[in-house]
Amino acid sequence: MWIDITMPLRKNMPVWPDDTAFSYALDATYDEVGANVGRITMGLHNGTHIDAPYHYDDFGKSIDALPLDLFNGLAQIVDVTNTRHITVQTLEALDLEHVERLFFKTRKTQAPYIFNADFTTIDPAAVHYLAARGVRVIGTDAPSVDAVHAPLLAHEACRDTHIIIIENLVLHHVEPNIYEFIGLPLAIAGADASPIRAIIRKHSKQE
């Protein structure tokens, strides 16, 4: 059974400070023209999304240039709800053998309409530690790997190590384990990010 780990895109959803809020409206209705035709307005970092390297590097790859195999395969979800900053010491307690995608469950509950700036961040040294062990994608249920109004040091470490970031996953209802993961970005030419529909299911060897 597939499990949805996507933050719904909806009115009044939490967004990063000063980002464009999400809205959906009908430009035409069934009564008017025989079909409902909708329009959305949003920032590309609303909801569950992938950061393209272009987001934090003027010369980085845009979202449509990233290989899709990064976002389809096994992912390990780990519980770090007892830490506010993920460090090398946090990671040393984990078995990361053969892990290419590592998702951090940092929250025990999810507030669907509140932006909480007190979220768990990732130390740049931890990013380098993961890269040295073959991790290619890191995901978090936090809105960023760096704190609000802080330098983008974890993002820069991801740039330097070629690790891709997924943010705003919804993991509070998921147990730590190894899962099959699918979360493909839209093919938005030249873009710095893309929303995704992220889904997982228990890996067959874990059933």
SVG drawing of the C-alpha trace seen along z (x, -y; Angstrom):
<svg xmlns="http://www.w3.org/2000/svg" viewBox="-24 -39 58 49">
<polyline fill="none" stroke="black" stroke-width="0.4" points="0.0,0.0 1.3,-3.4 1.5,-6.1 1.2,-9.7 4.0,-11.9 3.1,-15.1 2.0,-18.4 -1.3,-19.3 -1.3,-22.5 -4.2,-24.6 -5.3,-28.0 -3.7,-29.3 -1.0,-26.5 2.3,-27.4 4.9,-29.0 8.3,-30.4 8.3,-34.0 7.8,-36.4 7.3,-33.6 4.3,-33.8 1.3,-32.1 -0.6,-29.3 -4.0,-30.0 -6.3,-28.2 -9.1,-29.8 -11.4,-29.1 -10.9,-31.2 -13.9,-29.6 -16.7,-27.5 -18.8,-24.6 -21.9,-26.8 -20.1,-29.4 -18.3,-27.3 -19.1,-23.7 -15.9,-23.0 -14.1,-24.1 -10.7,-25.6 -8.5,-26.4 -5.4,-28.5 -2.9,-28.3 -0.5,-30.9 2.3,-29.7 6.0,-29.8 7.9,-26.8 9.0,-26.2 5.4,-25.8 4.6,-22.4 6.7,-19.3 9.3,-20.2 12.8,-19.5 15.4,-22.2 17.4,-22.3 21.0,-23.3 20.1,-26.5 18.2,-27.6 21.5,-28.1 24.0,-28.3 23.7,-30.6 25.6,-28.0 23.8,-25.0 21.5,-22.7 17.8,-23.6 15.1,-21.3 14.4,-19.9 18.1,-19.0 18.2,-16.6 18.3,-12.9 14.9,-11.3 16.4,-8.2 17.3,-10.4 13.6,-10.5 12.6,-6.9 14.1,-4.1 14.7,-3.0 14.7,-5.6 15.5,-5.2 13.4,-7.2 15.1,-7.9 13.6,-9.4 15.5,-12.4 12.6,-13.9 14.8,-14.3 17.3,-16.6 17.1,-20.2 20.3,-20.2 21.5,-17.1 25.2,-16.6 27.8,-14.0 27.3,-12.6 23.6,-12.2 24.4,-10.3 27.1,-8.0 24.4,-6.2 22.7,-5.2 23.3,-2.3 23.7,-4.0 25.1,-1.1 23.9,-1.2 21.6,-4.3 21.2,-6.7 18.1,-8.5 17.9,-9.5 14.7,-11.2 14.7,-12.8 11.5,-12.6 11.9,-15.6 8.3,-16.1 5.9,-14.0 2.9,-16.1 2.1,-18.3 0.5,-21.7 -1.3,-22.1 -1.8,-25.9 1.1,-27.2 4.6,-28.0 6.9,-27.0 10.3,-28.7 11.7,-26.5 12.5,-23.5 15.4,-21.0 18.3,-22.0 21.3,-20.1 25.0,-20.8 27.1,-21.3 29.6,-18.7 26.8,-16.2 26.1,-16.8 29.7,-16.0 29.5,-12.9 26.5,-11.6 28.1,-12.3 31.2,-10.4 28.9,-7.4 27.1,-7.5 23.9,-9.5 22.6,-11.3 19.3,-12.8 18.4,-14.1 14.8,-14.8 13.2,-16.5 9.8,-17.3 11.1,-20.7 10.7,-23.7 14.5,-23.9 17.8,-22.4 18.9,-25.9 17.3,-28.1 15.1,-31.1 17.3,-34.2 20.5,-32.1 23.3,-31.7 22.6,-28.8 25.5,-26.7 23.8,-23.3 22.5,-24.2 26.1,-25.2 27.4,-21.9 24.8,-20.1 26.1,-22.1 29.7,-21.1 28.8,-17.4 26.1,-17.2 23.4,-16.1 19.9,-17.0 17.4,-18.3 13.7,-17.5 11.8,-19.7 8.4,-19.8 7.8,-16.1 5.0,-14.8 6.5,-12.1 4.8,-12.3 2.5,-9.3 5.4,-7.1 7.5,-4.7 11.3,-4.6 12.1,-2.0 13.3,-1.4 10.7,-2.3 10.2,-2.4 9.9,-6.1 8.6,-8.0 8.6,-11.8 9.1,-13.2 9.5,-16.9 7.6,-18.8 9.6,-19.6 9.7,-23.3 12.4,-24.6 15.1,-26.6 13.4,-26.5 15.0,-26.6 12.6,-24.1 9.5,-22.0 6.6,-20.7 6.3,-16.9 3.8,-14.3 5.8,-12.1 4.7,-8.6 6.3,-5.6 5.5,-2.0 7.2,0.6 10.1,2.3 9.3,5.9 12.1,7.2 10.7,5.4 7.2,6.9"/>
</svg>
